[in-house]
Amino acid sequence: MAALRRKFGEDYHQVVNPTRGGAFSAPVKKKRQRFVEKNGRCNVQHGNLGGETSRYLSDLFTTLVDLKWRWNLLIFILTYTVAWLFMAFMWWLIAYVRGDLERARDSSYTPCVANVYNFPSAFLFFIETEATIGYGYRYITEKCPEGIILFLFQSLLGSIVDAFLIGCMFIKMSQPKKRAETLMFSQDAVISQRDGKLCLMFRVGNLRNSHMVSAQIRCKLIKSRQTPEGEFLPLDQCELDVGFGTGADQLFLVSPLTICHEINPKSPFFDLSQRSLMNEQFEIVVILEGIVETTGMTCQARTSYTEDEVLWGHRFLPVMSLEEGFFRVDYSQFHSTFEVPTPPYSVKEHEEKGSLPSPLAVPHRERVFSVNCLELGEERPNLGGSAYCRLPSKLQRMSSSGKEELPKKVLRLSSQASEKASSTGDLPLKLQRMGSGPGQSDDFHLKALRVGFEPMTMSTGDLEQRSLPPMPSPIALPHTLAPPHTPLSSAGARMEDKLPAKLRRMNADR
């Protein structure tokens, strides 16, 4: 716990004990300790490994490649020097044991290695043999079996050392880390609106003409937080969506591109505003990966943005221009930004303001009635059912006209003051048969009826009943004495003169 306090200072104290000393106060701005440097180097050191150090020796080749150049050169020189001195000592030891050093100048004596008198001459013999120079002055003879065995061991050992050290140096020189030096990131990130949405944006570019194959970009938010259970998580990592679902994270990096992170309810910046940005402490780590086209090796470039490097209400200057026959990129404006109008509040506040109901917005309510006073809409709470479903007097006369076989047609009273004309062809089939069947003296035709400003439809039979005085019911005649059916009675004929021409033609056809 004390180590965490020393590492994170006042930030840890204010997160763990937010109520101590009164109200919560924003942390004082100070120099930020970056998790990832601007050049991509991770600012992390591993200590107190204990017995885990032996794991580095189990992967010796990777350990040597990861070392700095000065240590690699030192190991390279020391390895060859020690190997050469060891093998030279072995040749001198054989000459010393056999007594060749004392009798080397005797012409009648055949030594193991000719012309080896001391340790320097033995070292020169080894160098000539190892480097395959072979001047011919010093050479091994056939009367030295131990020298032949040592010569085979020297050849095998030399090949292993050459393969290990030269391979290590080659891999270190061909590492794609230097390719990342020609991948650029903008100095600052910006927050502004794009396509009507608040977005966090930064810019990437490629200085080389060779492409990055299968380039992909990812973003991580590094921020300390406290869980609801009280656990403090230093440097907690959270993923930022830069188009993973839409494929926008797959880049065709032949010109500078602006990477966009949309701030929505799923974003960790959902409640970030211009004012709260000044009190936040976070770091955005950007990782760009791709395959180097020339070598086929995977390259990774990294950078980071702290809260001080996020500009609210800014936008990047364009760097692309069309020249004669090609597109030109002006990298002098790569890091430049300019201010644009941007709302200072967060997306969360914007959605809360947009979700409040307006007092001028009155919901449209539609009342639904039927001819038998059945209520299909919502009942008013302060009125009874019969009072609410009472129809106008005109509709009551229509429902009491004696036509029991009329279907229960639902009448909608709309709030629009418009009127539509209809013909008998628009009536249901049952009503059309009723109007054209034998024994019916009334034909049903439509005419628009206004109830205040609300249009309805009525039949001409109902209009005739309203226009003519009430008459006594006719006496039922026997079927044989009933007059033949005529399209309309005399009163109906007079009423027919007032109908539109289309309806008169349809009645004449019947």
Secondary structure, 3 states (H helix, E strand, C coil): CHHHHHHHCHHHHHHHCCCCCCCCCCCCCCCCCCCECCCCCECCCCCCCHHHHHHHHHCHHHHHHHCCHHHHHHHHHHHHHHHHHHHHHHHHHHHHHHCCCCCCCCCCCCCCECCCCCHHHHHHHHHHHHCCCCCCCCCECCCCHHHHHHHHHHHHHHHHHHHHHHHHHHHHHCCCCHHHHHEEECCCEEEEEECCEEEEEEEEEECCCCCEEEEEEEEEEEEEEECCCCCEEEEEEEEECCCCCCCCCEECCCCCEEEEEECCCCCCCCCCCHHHHCCCCCEEEEEEEEEECCCCCEEEEEEEEEHHHEEECEEECCCEEECCCCEEECHHHCCCEEECCCCCCCHHHHHHHHHCCCCCCCCCCCEEEECCCCCCCCCCCCCCHHHHCCCCHHHHHHHCCCCCCCCCCEEEECCCCCCCCCCHHHCCHHHHHHHHCCCCCCCCCEEEEEECCEEEEEEHHHHHHHHCCCCCCCCCCCCCCCCCCCCCCHHHHHHHCCCCHHHHHHHHHC
